[in-house]
Amino acid sequence: EELEARIRVLARRKQDRTHPIISYGDASLDPATYTLSYRGRTERLSVKAFSIMQILLENPGVIYSRSQLEEKIYSWNDEVESNAVEVHIHTIRRKFGADIILNVRGVGYTFAKVSGNT
């Protein structure tokens, strides 16, 4: 009985740790593996690149400036290069194509408009 109870507790803990996949249009993010799937391609992302995509996918249509993204993905103690966000976005675009993240000139970045219904 005690062994069964412990197994149930461990199984419940494992379920609590699972993170739902974040999907919007042609893209889906898996927080458990830090992978992004977009238009049939799946790649693992760095923690910061993943965080940027998570912000953009969870808030479709919202345009984020570079400084807003920096505030969301870095802590006060982090040393941040002036072009860090651009480097992460460049890496994402290199893996998935330039059209995955749109640059709204002079304003910021947003997730690409998607095909189909969303």
Backbone bond lengths (Angstrom), bond angles and torsions (degrees), N, CA, C in turn:
res aa  C-N    CA-C-N  psi(-1)  N-CA   C-N-CA  omega(-1)  CA-C   N-CA-C  phi
1 E - - - 1.451 - - 1.525 111.54 -
2 E 1.323 115.55 -46.72 1.458 118.83 -178.70 1.523 110.60 -63.98
3 L 1.326 117.16 -40.90 1.463 120.90 178.55 1.529 110.79 -61.26
4 E 1.318 116.54 -43.91 1.468 120.26 178.33 1.529 111.05 -62.11
5 A 1.318 116.49 -40.45 1.464 120.53 179.22 1.525 110.60 -63.99
6 R 1.322 117.12 -41.77 1.467 120.62 178.76 1.528 111.33 -64.82
7 I 1.323 116.19 -39.97 1.466 120.37 178.40 1.530 109.98 -63.14
8 R 1.330 116.76 -42.25 1.473 119.99 178.35 1.526 111.07 -62.82
9 V 1.330 116.93 -40.86 1.467 120.89 179.19 1.524 109.98 -63.30
10 L 1.332 117.14 -45.61 1.463 120.56 179.37 1.526 111.48 -63.60
11 A 1.309 116.90 -40.16 1.467 120.65 178.62 1.527 110.35 -64.33
12 R 1.321 117.19 -39.89 1.461 121.43 178.97 1.526 110.49 -65.48
13 R 1.334 117.28 -41.15 1.461 120.63 178.16 1.520 110.77 -61.20
14 K 1.325 115.93 -42.42 1.462 120.04 -179.92 1.525 110.26 -62.88
15 Q 1.322 117.79 -40.29 1.461 121.04 178.18 1.524 110.91 -64.23
16 D 1.329 117.06 -38.37 1.459 120.89 -179.73 1.522 111.79 -64.85
17 R 1.326 117.80 -28.24 1.455 122.06 -177.98 1.524 113.33 -83.41
18 T 1.318 116.94 -12.78 1.451 118.38 -178.51 1.522 109.60 -69.65
19 H 1.310 115.15 141.05 1.455 121.59 -179.38 1.517 108.48 -110.77
20 P 1.301 116.85 132.69 1.463 118.34 179.80 1.525 111.16 -68.91
21 I 1.308 115.18 147.84 1.455 120.64 176.69 1.523 107.81 -72.71
22 I 1.317 116.24 136.25 1.458 122.69 -179.73 1.521 107.26 -98.39
23 S 1.323 116.61 120.36 1.465 120.33 -177.36 1.513 111.12 -127.48
24 Y 1.311 114.56 144.19 1.452 121.71 172.26 1.522 107.38 -155.67
25 G 1.309 116.13 120.12 1.459 120.09 179.64 1.517 112.02 59.69
26 D 1.317 115.98 -125.42 1.465 122.49 -177.21 1.527 113.16 -85.17
27 A 1.319 118.03 0.45 1.461 121.09 -173.61 1.524 111.58 -115.14
28 S 1.334 114.93 145.95 1.464 120.42 171.61 1.517 109.03 -145.57
29 L 1.328 114.74 138.27 1.460 122.99 179.99 1.512 109.02 -112.14
30 D 1.324 116.24 135.12 1.459 121.01 176.86 1.527 108.49 -112.02
31 P 1.339 118.01 102.74 1.463 121.14 -178.49 1.523 114.21 -62.52
32 A 1.317 117.78 -23.79 1.465 120.13 -179.68 1.524 111.52 -70.28
33 T 1.332 117.03 -30.56 1.471 120.48 -176.29 1.526 113.19 -118.95
34 Y 1.322 117.29 0.70 1.470 122.44 -176.52 1.523 111.78 53.86
35 T 1.334 115.87 42.02 1.457 119.81 178.68 1.520 110.61 -111.77
36 L 1.320 114.03 147.97 1.454 122.74 174.84 1.513 107.51 -116.98
37 S 1.314 116.38 130.32 1.462 122.07 173.32 1.517 107.14 -112.50
38 Y 1.333 115.55 128.90 1.455 120.61 -177.79 1.514 108.99 -147.53
39 R 1.313 115.69 118.63 1.463 122.80 178.05 1.526 112.51 50.66
40 G 1.329 115.08 48.80 1.456 121.14 174.77 1.511 116.05 84.63
41 R 1.297 118.44 -1.08 1.465 121.92 179.63 1.524 109.02 -113.96
42 T 1.330 116.57 137.41 1.464 121.68 179.00 1.522 109.06 -124.67
43 E 1.322 116.24 130.10 1.469 122.39 179.93 1.521 109.43 -139.86
44 R 1.325 115.04 147.76 1.463 120.95 173.93 1.530 107.94 -81.85
45 L 1.334 116.16 139.00 1.460 121.58 179.88 1.523 110.77 -113.05
46 S 1.320 115.61 157.74 1.461 119.80 171.50 1.528 108.02 -67.53
47 V 1.306 116.62 165.06 1.464 120.94 -178.48 1.530 110.71 -59.33
48 K 1.322 117.53 -44.74 1.468 120.81 -177.79 1.524 111.48 -69.58
49 A 1.334 117.85 -42.75 1.470 120.69 177.59 1.525 109.78 -62.73
50 F 1.325 116.37 -40.65 1.467 120.66 177.10 1.527 110.13 -61.02
51 S 1.324 116.72 -43.75 1.468 121.08 -179.61 1.526 111.45 -61.39
52 I 1.327 116.69 -40.43 1.464 120.13 177.73 1.521 110.16 -61.73
53 M 1.330 116.78 -47.51 1.462 119.71 -179.85 1.525 111.31 -64.36
54 Q 1.317 116.99 -36.80 1.464 120.45 178.58 1.529 110.37 -62.22
55 I 1.313 117.03 -44.56 1.467 121.43 178.65 1.531 110.08 -60.45
56 L 1.328 116.36 -46.93 1.463 120.38 -176.96 1.528 112.12 -67.64
57 L 1.333 117.23 -39.99 1.467 120.14 -178.72 1.527 112.51 -73.07
58 E 1.317 116.81 -34.00 1.465 119.59 -179.83 1.527 112.27 -75.58
59 N 1.332 116.50 -13.64 1.463 121.39 -177.67 1.525 110.23 -133.35
60 P 1.331 117.57 63.06 1.464 120.05 -175.87 1.530 111.66 -61.73
61 G 1.316 114.64 138.15 1.458 120.15 179.72 1.513 114.24 87.84
62 V 1.330 117.41 -14.24 1.461 120.98 178.61 1.525 108.24 -83.70
63 I 1.319 116.33 134.33 1.461 121.55 178.43 1.525 107.65 -99.99
64 Y 1.334 115.82 125.50 1.462 121.84 179.97 1.519 109.87 -109.81
65 S 1.318 116.38 131.86 1.462 120.33 174.39 1.525 108.94 -74.85
66 R 1.317 115.52 165.01 1.460 120.51 177.84 1.526 110.09 -57.55
67 S 1.327 117.17 -43.89 1.469 119.61 -177.95 1.528 111.80 -67.39
68 Q 1.326 118.00 -34.63 1.469 119.89 176.40 1.526 110.87 -64.76
69 L 1.329 116.93 -42.33 1.466 119.91 177.98 1.525 110.49 -64.78
70 E 1.336 117.04 -42.06 1.471 120.38 177.68 1.523 110.96 -57.62
71 E 1.326 116.87 -45.51 1.464 121.04 -179.45 1.522 111.79 -60.81
72 K 1.328 116.55 -34.51 1.461 120.63 -177.35 1.525 113.27 -80.10
73 I 1.339 118.30 -30.22 1.470 118.83 -173.79 1.524 114.47 -105.43
74 Y 1.323 117.43 -11.59 1.465 119.90 179.32 1.520 110.10 -117.76
75 S 1.335 115.51 150.14 1.466 119.76 175.89 1.528 108.71 -95.50
76 W 1.314 115.70 172.30 1.466 120.84 -179.45 1.518 111.95 -59.53
77 N 1.325 117.37 -32.71 1.459 121.36 -175.15 1.521 113.64 -81.40
78 D 1.327 117.71 -12.21 1.461 121.06 -177.85 1.523 111.05 -75.19
79 E 1.331 114.75 138.32 1.463 120.42 171.11 1.516 106.27 -86.66
80 V 1.316 117.25 119.79 1.455 121.32 -174.61 1.523 109.45 -114.98
81 E 1.324 115.72 124.15 1.462 120.31 173.86 1.520 108.39 -69.16
82 S 1.311 116.90 151.91 1.464 120.42 -175.95 1.521 113.14 -63.43
83 N 1.331 117.50 -25.53 1.464 120.26 -178.38 1.527 112.74 -110.60
84 A 1.314 117.94 20.71 1.471 121.36 -174.46 1.526 112.32 -59.86
85 V 1.319 117.70 -45.34 1.466 120.48 -179.30 1.525 109.90 -63.01
86 E 1.335 116.64 -43.66 1.464 120.30 179.18 1.523 111.45 -60.59
87 V 1.317 117.14 -38.17 1.468 121.07 179.02 1.526 110.25 -64.18
88 H 1.323 117.64 -44.50 1.471 120.56 178.65 1.530 110.83 -63.85
89 I 1.316 117.07 -42.05 1.468 120.54 178.98 1.526 110.31 -65.19
90 H 1.323 117.06 -40.04 1.472 120.69 176.84 1.530 110.47 -60.05
91 T 1.323 116.98 -42.17 1.467 121.27 179.39 1.529 110.80 -63.06
92 I 1.319 117.15 -43.90 1.469 121.08 178.64 1.523 109.80 -62.39
93 R 1.327 116.72 -45.22 1.469 120.86 179.82 1.524 111.69 -64.07
94 R 1.316 117.05 -37.40 1.468 120.58 178.82 1.529 110.83 -63.17
95 K 1.332 116.74 -36.74 1.465 120.80 -178.98 1.525 112.84 -78.64
96 F 1.345 117.41 -33.52 1.468 120.34 -170.09 1.526 114.90 -121.83
97 G 1.302 117.41 -2.79 1.461 120.33 -178.64 1.516 111.22 105.28
98 A 1.318 114.71 149.28 1.464 120.83 -174.94 1.521 113.18 -63.99
99 D 1.330 117.17 -22.16 1.464 119.63 -174.54 1.527 114.42 -85.30
100 I 1.322 119.00 0.79 1.466 120.23 -178.40 1.531 111.97 -70.33
101 I 1.321 116.87 -36.80 1.461 121.66 178.14 1.524 107.26 -122.21
102 L 1.318 115.63 124.95 1.459 120.12 179.60 1.516 110.23 -91.98
103 N 1.323 115.38 138.27 1.451 121.87 174.40 1.522 107.33 -99.71
104 V 1.319 116.58 116.71 1.455 121.13 174.75 1.525 105.40 -92.14
105 R 1.308 115.19 104.83 1.464 121.60 -170.10 1.535 112.29 -51.16
106 G 1.322 114.61 127.04 1.452 121.12 178.20 1.521 114.76 78.79
107 V 1.346 116.83 -3.16 1.467 119.76 -177.78 1.523 111.11 -118.62
108 G 1.341 117.32 -60.13 1.460 119.46 -178.72 1.508 112.53 164.27
109 Y 1.333 115.12 -147.49 1.461 122.39 -172.22 1.521 110.84 -124.44
110 T 1.328 114.80 149.79 1.454 121.41 174.74 1.521 108.43 -147.46
111 F 1.328 116.54 160.35 1.460 120.35 176.87 1.516 108.60 -69.26
112 A 1.324 116.49 143.25 1.458 122.08 -178.11 1.520 111.43 -57.75
113 K 1.315 115.54 147.42 1.467 119.65 172.94 1.514 107.38 -61.94
114 V 1.319 115.81 144.29 1.459 119.67 -173.07 1.512 111.00 -107.68
115 S 1.320 114.33 156.50 1.459 119.54 174.48 1.513 108.78 -87.96
116 G 1.317 116.64 155.31 1.461 120.07 177.70 1.511 111.83 82.40
117 N 1.323 114.67 -169.96 1.463 121.15 -177.54 1.507 111.43 -91.35
118 T 1.328 116.30 133.79 1.464 121.97 173.38 1.495 109.90 -144.30
